[in-house]
Amino acid sequence: MSKQTALHKGLRVLKALKGHTLTGLSNQQLVQATDINASAITRIMAALIDEGLAEKREDGRFALSVGMLQIAQRHALEMQRAQEKIDEINRRVIAGAQG
């Protein structure tokens, strides 16, 4: 198995937060979900919060932030534009095949 860098650990935490935007996860739940020690989770969450990708809720739990959701939305819009281009090419191909 390859060495787990801080980036790898941070990405594992982001993945663990997936599906918990409304309820959040506690530090201990993140430890259990990622097998990363509590002090490292605290450091990772501080960095994710600083970067606007996560937030600490009033109840002390962590969740993905609006910033992360904006990244997901931008991705969805880009995929929609790509699909629209594919659909246009398909229409042109079909029109050319019929003519």
Biopython code that builds the backbone (N, CA, C, O; Angstrom):
import numpy as np
from Bio.PDB.StructureBuilder import StructureBuilder

atoms = [
    (1, "MET", "N", (0.854, -1.176, 0.000)),
    (1, "MET", "CA", (0.000, 0.000, 0.000)),
    (1, "MET", "C", (0.895, 1.231, 0.000)),
    (1, "MET", "O", (1.922, 1.251, 0.677)),
    (2, "SER", "N", (0.517, 2.248, -0.747)),
    (2, "SER", "CA", (1.324, 3.449, -0.846)),
    (2, "SER", "C", (1.226, 4.273, 0.430)),
    (2, "SER", "O", (0.280, 4.140, 1.206)),
    (3, "LYS", "N", (2.216, 5.119, 0.627)),
    (3, "LYS", "CA", (2.240, 5.991, 1.797)),
    (3, "LYS", "C", (1.069, 6.963, 1.753)),
    (3, "LYS", "O", (0.777, 7.547, 0.710)),
    (4, "GLN", "N", (0.404, 7.133, 2.881)),
    (4, "GLN", "CA", (-0.739, 8.028, 2.963)),
    (4, "GLN", "C", (-0.263, 9.433, 3.325)),
    (4, "GLN", "O", (0.149, 9.683, 4.458)),
    (5, "THR", "N", (-0.321, 10.334, 2.370)),
    (5, "THR", "CA", (0.077, 11.712, 2.609)),
    (5, "THR", "C", (-1.057, 12.468, 3.281)),
    (5, "THR", "O", (-2.173, 11.964, 3.398)),
    (6, "ALA", "N", (-0.756, 13.682, 3.720)),
    (6, "ALA", "CA", (-1.790, 14.529, 4.315)),
    (6, "ALA", "C", (-2.918, 14.756, 3.318)),
    (6, "ALA", "O", (-4.088, 14.804, 3.698)),
    (7, "LEU", "N", (-2.569, 14.896, 2.048)),
    (7, "LEU", "CA", (-3.607, 15.087, 1.030)),
    (7, "LEU", "C", (-4.516, 13.866, 0.952)),
    (7, "LEU", "O", (-5.738, 14.008, 0.898)),
    (8, "HIS", "N", (-3.939, 12.677, 0.946)),
    (8, "HIS", "CA", (-4.743, 11.457, 0.922)),
    (8, "HIS", "C", (-5.708, 11.422, 2.101)),
    (8, "HIS", "O", (-6.886, 11.101, 1.946)),
    (9, "LYS", "N", (-5.196, 11.752, 3.266)),
    (9, "LYS", "CA", (-6.027, 11.739, 4.464)),
    (9, "LYS", "C", (-7.151, 12.770, 4.364)),
    (9, "LYS", "O", (-8.293, 12.491, 4.728)),
    (10, "GLY", "N", (-6.818, 13.964, 3.866)),
    (10, "GLY", "CA", (-7.832, 14.999, 3.700)),
    (10, "GLY", "C", (-8.925, 14.575, 2.738)),
    (10, "GLY", "O", (-10.104, 14.851, 2.960)),
    (11, "LEU", "N", (-8.534, 13.913, 1.682)),
    (11, "LEU", "CA", (-9.518, 13.437, 0.712)),
    (11, "LEU", "C", (-10.391, 12.335, 1.310)),
    (11, "LEU", "O", (-11.586, 12.268, 1.023)),
    (12, "ARG", "N", (-9.801, 11.474, 2.137)),
    (12, "ARG", "CA", (-10.600, 10.449, 2.817)),
    (12, "ARG", "C", (-11.637, 11.095, 3.729)),
    (12, "ARG", "O", (-12.767, 10.617, 3.826)),
    (13, "VAL", "N", (-11.253, 12.184, 4.400)),
    (13, "VAL", "CA", (-12.196, 12.883, 5.272)),
    (13, "VAL", "C", (-13.322, 13.488, 4.441)),
    (13, "VAL", "O", (-14.492, 13.377, 4.806)),
    (14, "LEU", "N", (-12.972, 14.132, 3.317)),
    (14, "LEU", "CA", (-14.020, 14.696, 2.454)),
    (14, "LEU", "C", (-14.995, 13.615, 2.009)),
    (14, "LEU", "O", (-16.208, 13.823, 2.023)),
    (15, "LYS", "N", (-14.469, 12.473, 1.620)),
    (15, "LYS", "CA", (-15.331, 11.372, 1.193)),
    (15, "LYS", "C", (-16.211, 10.882, 2.337)),
    (15, "LYS", "O", (-17.370, 10.529, 2.121)),
    (16, "ALA", "N", (-15.672, 10.857, 3.547)),
    (16, "ALA", "CA", (-16.455, 10.420, 4.700)),
    (16, "ALA", "C", (-17.608, 11.382, 4.983)),
    (16, "ALA", "O", (-18.665, 10.961, 5.453)),
    (17, "LEU", "N", (-17.413, 12.657, 4.703)),
    (17, "LEU", "CA", (-18.454, 13.657, 4.947)),
    (17, "LEU", "C", (-19.585, 13.584, 3.919)),
    (17, "LEU", "O", (-20.673, 14.113, 4.148)),
    (18, "LYS", "N", (-19.323, 12.929, 2.789)),
    (18, "LYS", "CA", (-20.342, 12.796, 1.746)),
    (18, "LYS", "C", (-21.591, 12.137, 2.316)),
    (18, "LYS", "O", (-21.516, 11.092, 2.962)),
    (19, "GLY", "N", (-22.732, 12.758, 2.072)),
    (19, "GLY", "CA", (-23.988, 12.202, 2.546)),
    (19, "GLY", "C", (-24.349, 12.625, 3.962)),
    (19, "GLY", "O", (-25.348, 12.169, 4.517)),
    (20, "HIS", "N", (-23.532, 13.496, 4.545)),
    (20, "HIS", "CA", (-23.778, 13.952, 5.910)),
    (20, "HIS", "C", (-23.844, 15.473, 5.991)),
    (20, "HIS", "O", (-23.559, 16.053, 7.038)),
    (21, "THR", "N", (-24.216, 16.116, 4.896)),
    (21, "THR", "CA", (-24.249, 17.576, 4.858)),
    (21, "THR", "C", (-25.270, 18.140, 5.835)),
    (21, "THR", "O", (-25.026, 19.185, 6.439)),
    (22, "LEU", "N", (-26.392, 17.480, 6.002)),
    (22, "LEU", "CA", (-27.423, 17.988, 6.909)),
    (22, "LEU", "C", (-27.152, 17.635, 8.362)),
    (22, "LEU", "O", (-27.398, 18.448, 9.254)),
    (23, "THR", "N", (-26.651, 16.435, 8.608)),
    (23, "THR", "CA", (-26.456, 15.982, 9.986)),
    (23, "THR", "C", (-25.044, 16.201, 10.510)),
    (23, "THR", "O", (-24.844, 16.352, 11.715)),
    (24, "GLY", "N", (-24.067, 16.219, 9.611)),
    (24, "GLY", "CA", (-22.680, 16.351, 10.020)),
    (24, "GLY", "C", (-22.160, 15.101, 10.704)),
    (24, "GLY", "O", (-22.916, 14.176, 11.005)),
    (25, "LEU", "N", (-20.854, 15.089, 10.944)),
    (25, "LEU", "CA", (-20.204, 13.993, 11.659)),
    (25, "LEU", "C", (-19.350, 14.580, 12.764)),
    (25, "LEU", "O", (-18.771, 15.655, 12.611)),
    (26, "SER", "N", (-19.275, 13.877, 13.862)),
    (26, "SER", "CA", (-18.417, 14.313, 14.958)),
    (26, "SER", "C", (-16.962, 13.958, 14.631)),
    (26, "SER", "O", (-16.686, 13.189, 13.711)),
    (27, "ASN", "N", (-16.052, 14.532, 15.400)),
    (27, "ASN", "CA", (-14.639, 14.202, 15.235)),
    (27, "ASN", "C", (-14.454, 12.698, 15.392)),
    (27, "ASN", "O", (-13.750, 12.074, 14.599)),
    (28, "GLN", "N", (-15.084, 12.109, 16.414)),
    (28, "GLN", "CA", (-14.944, 10.672, 16.663)),
    (28, "GLN", "C", (-15.536, 9.842, 15.522)),
    (28, "GLN", "O", (-14.969, 8.813, 15.155)),
    (29, "GLN", "N", (-16.642, 10.264, 14.969)),
    (29, "GLN", "CA", (-17.218, 9.539, 13.835)),
    (29, "GLN", "C", (-16.280, 9.591, 12.632)),
    (29, "GLN", "O", (-16.157, 8.614, 11.894)),
    (30, "LEU", "N", (-15.619, 10.730, 12.438)),
    (30, "LEU", "CA", (-14.645, 10.829, 11.349)),
    (30, "LEU", "C", (-13.444, 9.923, 11.601)),
    (30, "LEU", "O", (-12.918, 9.316, 10.668)),
    (31, "VAL", "N", (-13.009, 9.830, 12.855)),
    (31, "VAL", "CA", (-11.923, 8.909, 13.210)),
    (31, "VAL", "C", (-12.325, 7.486, 12.827)),
    (31, "VAL", "O", (-11.551, 6.767, 12.194)),
    (32, "GLN", "N", (-13.531, 7.083, 13.209)),
    (32, "GLN", "CA", (-14.005, 5.726, 12.923)),
    (32, "GLN", "C", (-14.168, 5.482, 11.426)),
    (32, "GLN", "O", (-13.859, 4.398, 10.933)),
    (33, "ALA", "N", (-14.652, 6.487, 10.709)),
    (33, "ALA", "CA", (-14.917, 6.320, 9.274)),
    (33, "ALA", "C", (-13.647, 6.290, 8.438)),
    (33, "ALA", "O", (-13.620, 5.687, 7.365)),
    (34, "THR", "N", (-12.594, 6.938, 8.926)),
    (34, "THR", "CA", (-11.390, 7.091, 8.109)),
    (34, "THR", "C", (-10.168, 6.359, 8.642)),
    (34, "THR", "O", (-9.179, 6.204, 7.925)),
    (35, "ASP", "N", (-10.224, 5.907, 9.895)),
    (35, "ASP", "CA", (-9.077, 5.291, 10.568)),
    (35, "ASP", "C", (-7.882, 6.269, 10.635)),
    (35, "ASP", "O", (-6.720, 5.875, 10.530)),
    (36, "ILE", "N", (-8.215, 7.540, 10.811)),
    (36, "ILE", "CA", (-7.209, 8.593, 10.994)),
    (36, "ILE", "C", (-7.346, 9.055, 12.440)),
    (36, "ILE", "O", (-8.464, 9.190, 12.937)),
    (37, "ASN", "N", (-6.219, 9.302, 13.131)),
    (37, "ASN", "CA", (-6.312, 9.660, 14.550)),
    (37, "ASN", "C", (-6.975, 11.018, 14.749)),
    (37, "ASN", "O", (-7.012, 11.850, 13.842)),
    (38, "ALA", "N", (-7.495, 11.223, 15.953)),
    (38, "ALA", "CA", (-8.309, 12.400, 16.265)),
    (38, "ALA", "C", (-7.554, 13.710, 16.067)),
    (38, "ALA", "O", (-8.132, 14.678, 15.572)),
    (39, "SER", "N", (-6.282, 13.763, 16.439)),
    (39, "SER", "CA", (-5.544, 15.021, 16.273)),
    (39, "SER", "C", (-5.350, 15.349, 14.796)),
    (39, "SER", "O", (-5.383, 16.515, 14.404)),
    (40, "ALA", "N", (-5.149, 14.325, 13.985)),
    (40, "ALA", "CA", (-5.014, 14.554, 12.536)),
    (40, "ALA", "C", (-6.353, 15.005, 11.953)),
    (40, "ALA", "O", (-6.386, 15.876, 11.084)),
    (41, "ILE", "N", (-7.456, 14.421, 12.424)),
    (41, "ILE", "CA", (-8.780, 14.848, 11.956)),
    (41, "ILE", "C", (-8.981, 16.317, 12.279)),
    (41, "ILE", "O", (-9.471, 17.077, 11.444)),
    (42, "THR", "N", (-8.606, 16.723, 13.485)),
    (42, "THR", "CA", (-8.745, 18.123, 13.890)),
    (42, "THR", "C", (-7.953, 19.036, 12.956)),
    (42, "THR", "O", (-8.457, 20.077, 12.536)),
    (43, "ARG", "N", (-6.727, 18.658, 12.632)),
    (43, "ARG", "CA", (-5.894, 19.468, 11.717)),
    (43, "ARG", "C", (-6.488, 19.493, 10.307)),
    (43, "ARG", "O", (-6.541, 20.545, 9.669)),
    (44, "ILE", "N", (-6.928, 18.347, 9.834)),
    (44, "ILE", "CA", (-7.512, 18.265, 8.494)),
    (44, "ILE", "C", (-8.767, 19.118, 8.411)),
    (44, "ILE", "O", (-8.963, 19.855, 7.445)),
    (45, "MET", "N", (-9.611, 19.017, 9.422)),
    (45, "MET", "CA", (-10.852, 19.797, 9.405)),
    (45, "MET", "C", (-10.553, 21.292, 9.464)),
    (45, "MET", "O", (-11.237, 22.084, 8.815)),
    (46, "ALA", "N", (-9.551, 21.683, 10.226)),
    (46, "ALA", "CA", (-9.174, 23.103, 10.283)),
    (46, "ALA", "C", (-8.758, 23.588, 8.894)),
    (46, "ALA", "O", (-9.128, 24.686, 8.479)),
    (47, "ALA", "N", (-7.986, 22.766, 8.179)),
    (47, "ALA", "CA", (-7.558, 23.145, 6.828)),
    (47, "ALA", "C", (-8.746, 23.205, 5.871)),
    (47, "ALA", "O", (-8.848, 24.137, 5.075)),
    (48, "LEU", "N", (-9.643, 22.224, 5.939)),
    (48, "LEU", "CA", (-10.816, 22.216, 5.058)),
    (48, "LEU", "C", (-11.724, 23.407, 5.343)),
    (48, "LEU", "O", (-12.300, 23.989, 4.424)),
    (49, "ILE", "N", (-11.848, 23.762, 6.603)),
    (49, "ILE", "CA", (-12.649, 24.932, 6.971)),
    (49, "ILE", "C", (-11.976, 26.197, 6.453)),
    (49, "ILE", "O", (-12.641, 27.069, 5.893)),
    (50, "ASP", "N", (-10.658, 26.305, 6.636)),
    (50, "ASP", "CA", (-9.916, 27.470, 6.130)),
    (50, "ASP", "C", (-10.081, 27.639, 4.622)),
    (50, "ASP", "O", (-10.139, 28.761, 4.118)),
    (51, "GLU", "N", (-10.156, 26.529, 3.915)),
    (51, "GLU", "CA", (-10.288, 26.564, 2.455)),
    (51, "GLU", "C", (-11.732, 26.687, 1.997)),
    (51, "GLU", "O", (-11.998, 26.744, 0.796)),
    (52, "GLY", "N", (-12.666, 26.729, 2.938)),
    (52, "GLY", "CA", (-14.075, 26.908, 2.590)),
    (52, "GLY", "C", (-14.761, 25.656, 2.080)),
    (52, "GLY", "O", (-15.813, 25.742, 1.448)),
    (53, "LEU", "N", (-14.175, 24.481, 2.346)),
    (53, "LEU", "CA", (-14.753, 23.236, 1.845)),
    (53, "LEU", "C", (-15.569, 22.495, 2.891)),
    (53, "LEU", "O", (-16.331, 21.588, 2.558)),
    (54, "ALA", "N", (-15.414, 22.873, 4.150)),
    (54, "ALA", "CA", (-16.155, 22.243, 5.233)),
    (54, "ALA", "C", (-16.509, 23.311, 6.252)),
    (54, "ALA", "O", (-16.006, 24.434, 6.208)),
    (55, "GLU", "N", (-17.388, 22.933, 7.168)),
    (55, "GLU", "CA", (-17.786, 23.858, 8.225)),
    (55, "GLU", "C", (-17.994, 23.089, 9.516)),
    (55, "GLU", "O", (-18.288, 21.893, 9.515)),
    (56, "LYS", "N", (-17.834, 23.807, 10.613)),
    (56, "LYS", "CA", (-18.143, 23.227, 11.915)),
    (56, "LYS", "C", (-19.485, 23.789, 12.333)),
    (56, "LYS", "O", (-19.657, 25.001, 12.462)),
    (57, "ARG", "N", (-20.436, 22.891, 12.545)),
    (57, "ARG", "CA", (-21.792, 23.288, 12.888)),
    (57, "ARG", "C", (-21.877, 23.710, 14.345)),
    (57, "ARG", "O", (-20.964, 23.454, 15.130)),
    (58, "GLU", "N", (-22.967, 24.350, 14.694)),
    (58, "GLU", "CA", (-23.170, 24.811, 16.074)),
    (58, "GLU", "C", (-23.111, 23.676, 17.086)),
    (58, "GLU", "O", (-22.724, 23.886, 18.236)),
    (59, "ASP", "N", (-23.496, 22.466, 16.661)),
    (59, "ASP", "CA", (-23.471, 21.318, 17.563)),
    (59, "ASP", "C", (-22.091, 20.657, 17.636)),
    (59, "ASP", "O", (-21.932, 19.621, 18.280)),
    (60, "GLY", "N", (-21.094, 21.260, 16.973)),
    (60, "GLY", "CA", (-19.728, 20.739, 17.009)),
    (60, "GLY", "C", (-19.414, 19.710, 15.947)),
    (60, "GLY", "O", (-18.268, 19.276, 15.822)),
    (61, "ARG", "N", (-20.405, 19.318, 15.188)),
    (61, "ARG", "CA", (-20.201, 18.331, 14.118)),
    (61, "ARG", "C", (-19.694, 19.028, 12.862)),
    (61, "ARG", "O", (-19.877, 20.232, 12.683)),
    (62, "PHE", "N", (-19.069, 18.264, 12.017)),
    (62, "PHE", "CA", (-18.507, 18.791, 10.775)),
    (62, "PHE", "C", (-19.352, 18.369, 9.585)),
    (62, "PHE", "O", (-19.922, 17.278, 9.569)),
    (63, "ALA", "N", (-19.428, 19.238, 8.594)),
    (63, "ALA", "CA", (-20.192, 18.947, 7.381)),
    (63, "ALA", "C", (-19.517, 19.634, 6.200)),
    (63, "ALA", "O", (-18.708, 20.546, 6.369)),
    (64, "LEU", "N", (-19.863, 19.180, 5.012)),
    (64, "LEU", "CA", (-19.415, 19.877, 3.816)),
    (64, "LEU", "C", (-20.037, 21.266, 3.804)),
    (64, "LEU", "O", (-21.161, 21.458, 4.270)),
    (65, "SER", "N", (-19.310, 22.218, 3.277)),
    (65, "SER", "CA", (-19.779, 23.605, 3.258)),
    (65, "SER", "C", (-20.479, 23.930, 1.946)),
    (65, "SER", "O", (-20.500, 23.134, 1.008)),
    (66, "VAL", "N", (-21.045, 25.115, 1.916)),
    (66, "VAL", "CA", (-21.650, 25.623, 0.691)),
    (66, "VAL", "C", (-20.589, 25.689, -0.413)),
    (66, "VAL", "O", (-20.892, 25.444, -1.581)),
    (67, "GLY", "N", (-19.354, 26.018, -0.044)),
    (67, "GLY", "CA", (-18.267, 26.071, -1.037)),
    (67, "GLY", "C", (-18.063, 24.745, -1.742)),
    (67, "GLY", "O", (-17.854, 24.713, -2.954)),
    (68, "MET", "N", (-18.122, 23.648, -0.995)),
    (68, "MET", "CA", (-17.985, 22.323, -1.612)),
    (68, "MET", "C", (-19.197, 22.024, -2.485)),
    (68, "MET", "O", (-19.066, 21.448, -3.565)),
    (69, "LEU", "N", (-20.362, 22.415, -2.018)),
    (69, "LEU", "CA", (-21.571, 22.190, -2.810)),
    (69, "LEU", "C", (-21.543, 23.013, -4.100)),
    (69, "LEU", "O", (-22.070, 22.582, -5.126)),
    (70, "GLN", "N", (-20.932, 24.190, -4.047)),
    (70, "GLN", "CA", (-20.792, 25.007, -5.250)),
    (70, "GLN", "C", (-19.878, 24.323, -6.267)),
    (70, "GLN", "O", (-20.121, 24.398, -7.471)),
    (71, "ILE", "N", (-18.834, 23.661, -5.786)),
    (71, "ILE", "CA", (-17.956, 22.904, -6.684)),
    (71, "ILE", "C", (-18.760, 21.802, -7.370)),
    (71, "ILE", "O", (-18.646, 21.603, -8.579)),
    (72, "ALA", "N", (-19.567, 21.092, -6.597)),
    (72, "ALA", "CA", (-20.389, 20.020, -7.165)),
    (72, "ALA", "C", (-21.376, 20.572, -8.190)),
    (72, "ALA", "O", (-21.593, 19.966, -9.240)),
    (73, "GLN", "N", (-21.970, 21.722, -7.881)),
    (73, "GLN", "CA", (-22.929, 22.333, -8.806)),
    (73, "GLN", "C", (-22.250, 22.749, -10.100)),
    (73, "GLN", "O", (-22.794, 22.539, -11.184)),
    (74, "ARG", "N", (-21.067, 23.337, -9.995)),
    (74, "ARG", "CA", (-20.332, 23.723, -11.211)),
    (74, "ARG", "C", (-20.011, 22.514, -12.071)),
    (74, "ARG", "O", (-20.091, 22.573, -13.298)),
    (75, "HIS", "N", (-19.648, 21.425, -11.423)),
    (75, "HIS", "CA", (-19.367, 20.190, -12.152)),
    (75, "HIS", "C", (-20.621, 19.706, -12.869)),
    (75, "HIS", "O", (-20.562, 19.320, -14.037)),
    (76, "ALA", "N", (-21.747, 19.727, -12.178)),
    (76, "ALA", "CA", (-23.011, 19.278, -12.787)),
    (76, "ALA", "C", (-23.367, 20.144, -13.987)),
    (76, "ALA", "O", (-23.821, 19.630, -15.009)),
    (77, "LEU", "N", (-23.163, 21.455, -13.872)),
    (77, "LEU", "CA", (-23.455, 22.345, -15.004)),
    (77, "LEU", "C", (-22.536, 22.068, -16.184)),
    (77, "LEU", "O", (-22.966, 22.104, -17.337)),
    (78, "GLU", "N", (-21.270, 21.792, -15.894)),
    (78, "GLU", "CA", (-20.335, 21.475, -16.970)),
    (78, "GLU", "C", (-20.729, 20.183, -17.676)),
    (78, "GLU", "O", (-20.643, 20.091, -18.901)),
    (79, "MET", "N", (-21.159, 19.190, -16.910)),
    (79, "MET", "CA", (-21.596, 17.928, -17.502)),
    (79, "MET", "C", (-22.860, 18.136, -18.333)),
    (79, "MET", "O", (-23.030, 17.496, -19.371)),
    (80, "GLN", "N", (-23.740, 19.017, -17.888)),
    (80, "GLN", "CA", (-24.947, 19.328, -18.647)),
    (80, "GLN", "C", (-24.581, 19.973, -19.985)),
    (80, "GLN", "O", (-25.146, 19.623, -21.022)),
    (81, "ARG", "N", (-23.637, 20.911, -19.959)),
    (81, "ARG", "CA", (-23.201, 21.546, -21.214)),
    (81, "ARG", "C", (-22.558, 20.528, -22.149)),
    (81, "ARG", "O", (-22.762, 20.577, -23.362)),
    (82, "ALA", "N", (-21.792, 19.618, -21.590)),
    (82, "ALA", "CA", (-21.173, 18.576, -22.418)),
    (82, "ALA", "C", (-22.242, 17.703, -23.062)),
    (82, "ALA", "O", (-22.141, 17.360, -24.240)),
    (83, "GLN", "N", (-23.264, 17.344, -22.292)),
    (83, "GLN", "CA", (-24.346, 16.523, -22.832)),
    (83, "GLN", "C", (-25.096, 17.266, -23.925)),
    (83, "GLN", "O", (-25.486, 16.666, -24.926)),
    (84, "GLU", "N", (-25.300, 18.557, -23.744)),
    (84, "GLU", "CA", (-25.967, 19.360, -24.776)),
    (84, "GLU", "C", (-25.159, 19.366, -26.061)),
    (84, "GLU", "O", (-25.736, 19.293, -27.146)),
    (85, "LYS", "N", (-23.837, 19.450, -25.967)),
    (85, "LYS", "CA", (-22.984, 19.405, -27.169)),
    (85, "LYS", "C", (-23.071, 18.046, -27.846)),
    (85, "LYS", "O", (-23.151, 17.958, -29.071)),
    (86, "ILE", "N", (-23.054, 16.991, -27.047)),
    (86, "ILE", "CA", (-23.178, 15.644, -27.606)),
    (86, "ILE", "C", (-24.515, 15.489, -28.306)),
    (86, "ILE", "O", (-24.580, 14.946, -29.408)),
    (87, "ASP", "N", (-25.577, 15.959, -27.680)),
    (87, "ASP", "CA", (-26.916, 15.875, -28.273)),
    (87, "ASP", "C", (-26.967, 16.635, -29.598)),
    (87, "ASP", "O", (-27.569, 16.157, -30.560)),
    (88, "GLU", "N", (-26.345, 17.807, -29.657)),
    (88, "GLU", "CA", (-26.326, 18.599, -30.898)),
    (88, "GLU", "C", (-25.573, 17.862, -32.003)),
    (88, "GLU", "O", (-26.021, 17.840, -33.149)),
    (89, "ILE", "N", (-24.450, 17.267, -31.670)),
    (89, "ILE", "CA", (-23.684, 16.499, -32.667)),
    (89, "ILE", "C", (-24.527, 15.331, -33.169)),
    (89, "ILE", "O", (-24.571, 15.063, -34.369)),
    (90, "ASN", "N", (-25.189, 14.645, -32.259)),
    (90, "ASN", "CA", (-26.042, 13.515, -32.654)),
    (90, "ASN", "C", (-27.167, 13.967, -33.573)),
    (90, "ASN", "O", (-27.480, 13.278, -34.543)),
    (91, "ARG", "N", (-27.784, 15.117, -33.286)),
    (91, "ARG", "CA", (-28.847, 15.633, -34.163)),
    (91, "ARG", "C", (-28.292, 15.925, -35.557)),
    (91, "ARG", "O", (-28.935, 15.623, -36.562)),
    (92, "ARG", "N", (-27.109, 16.507, -35.610)),
    (92, "ARG", "CA", (-26.513, 16.824, -36.914)),
    (92, "ARG", "C", (-26.156, 15.568, -37.690)),
    (92, "ARG", "O", (-26.327, 15.514, -38.908)),
    (93, "VAL", "N", (-25.660, 14.559, -36.986)),
    (93, "VAL", "CA", (-25.325, 13.290, -37.636)),
    (93, "VAL", "C", (-26.591, 12.644, -38.202)),
    (93, "VAL", "O", (-26.602, 12.180, -39.342)),
    (94, "ILE", "N", (-27.641, 12.620, -37.409)),
    (94, "ILE", "CA", (-28.904, 12.013, -37.854)),
    (94, "ILE", "C", (-29.472, 12.794, -39.032)),
    (94, "ILE", "O", (-29.940, 12.192, -39.999)),
    (95, "ALA", "N", (-29.439, 14.118, -38.970)),
    (95, "ALA", "CA", (-29.951, 14.937, -40.081)),
    (95, "ALA", "C", (-29.155, 14.687, -41.350)),
    (95, "ALA", "O", (-29.720, 14.636, -42.443)),
    (96, "GLY", "N", (-27.831, 14.528, -41.206)),
    (96, "GLY", "CA", (-26.992, 14.272, -42.378)),
    (96, "GLY", "C", (-27.215, 12.881, -42.949)),
    (96, "GLY", "O", (-27.114, 12.678, -44.159)),
    (97, "ALA", "N", (-27.516, 11.929, -42.087)),
    (97, "ALA", "CA", (-27.746, 10.555, -42.535)),
    (97, "ALA", "C", (-29.083, 10.433, -43.264)),
    (97, "ALA", "O", (-29.261, 9.544, -44.096)),
    (98, "GLN", "N", (-30.014, 11.321, -42.951)),
    (98, "GLN", "CA", (-31.335, 11.260, -43.561)),
    (98, "GLN", "C", (-31.355, 11.999, -44.906)),
    (98, "GLN", "O", (-32.243, 11.786, -45.732)),
    (99, "GLY", "N", (-30.370, 12.863, -45.105)),
    (99, "GLY", "CA", (-30.388, 13.674, -46.312)),
    (99, "GLY", "C", (-29.718, 13.094, -47.441)),
    (99, "GLY", "O", (-29.675, 13.699, -48.512)),
]
sb = StructureBuilder()
sb.init_structure("model")
sb.init_model(0)
sb.init_chain("A")
sb.init_seg("    ")
for serial, (resi, resn, name, xyz) in enumerate(atoms, 1):
    if name == "N":
        sb.init_residue(resn, " ", resi, " ")
    sb.init_atom(name, np.array(xyz, "f"), 0.0, 1.0, " ", f" {name:<3s}", serial, name[0])
structure = sb.get_structure()
